[in-house]
Amino acid sequence: MMVGMASEQTRTTTPPTTRTSAVGEHPRTAPRAWDWGTRLLVVGIVLAALNLRPAITSLGALLEEVRDGLGMSGSVAGLLTSVPPLCFAVFGVMAPRLARRFGPGAVVCAGMAAITAGLLLRPYAGGTAGFLAASALALMGIAVSNVLMPVIVKRHFPDRVGTMTGLYSMALALGTSAAAAITVPMTEALGGSWRTGLALWAGLAAAAVLPWLPLARDRGT
């Protein structure tokens, strides 16, 4: 009788066994909240991607007018079309080193500023040499930004790389096609000057500088 009571008391007072998780299993963490800094970074990425091709495709749309306006020979015009891949190769190699020293955000911000300055200066540079130099400045900004954008996406959105890469790619394609499609109509609507038609794209590049200014202060961006 006493043994039975003791056994019953033992069953009653023994705490229930805690179920342990499997070896190596970790609790699932909630995705990181999108604070204002993250949203600003998304806006900056989209605007930067929009500016990675208009400097090239807008010139292609008005190349004949530019040749006539500057008195370019066929050989110089051919040199002009070879400048983009040359700048991509030369300045793109510098991007990782610059990012390690100044931070990716600061380099992209400087890249957007270089695009703005190059696009604004090249129609009014006063000659073929100045036009080529200003184009090279814009292409330098494009080259370093083009290399660093995927790095920034992977660093800040490791759980959304596919989504952010798709958004970035869509913005890049939109900027490419828009510059090719609307540069000539906008030029005609604003009086027909190829200088105005090319300089207009500096406004889009200037808008891209703004979200990167606060991001440039963070060396980790």
Secondary structure, DSSP 8 states (H G I E B T S, - for coil): -HHHHHHHHHHHHS--------TT-----------HHHHHHHHHHHHHHHTSSHHHHHHHHTHHHHHHHHT--HHHHHHHHHHHHHHHHHHHTTHHHHHHHH-HHHHHHHHHHHHHHHHHHGGGSSSHHHHHHHHHHHHHHHHHHHHHHHHHHHHH-TTSHHHHHHHHHHHHHHHHHHHHHHHHHHHHHTTS-HHHHHHTHHHHHHHHHHHHHHHTT-TT-
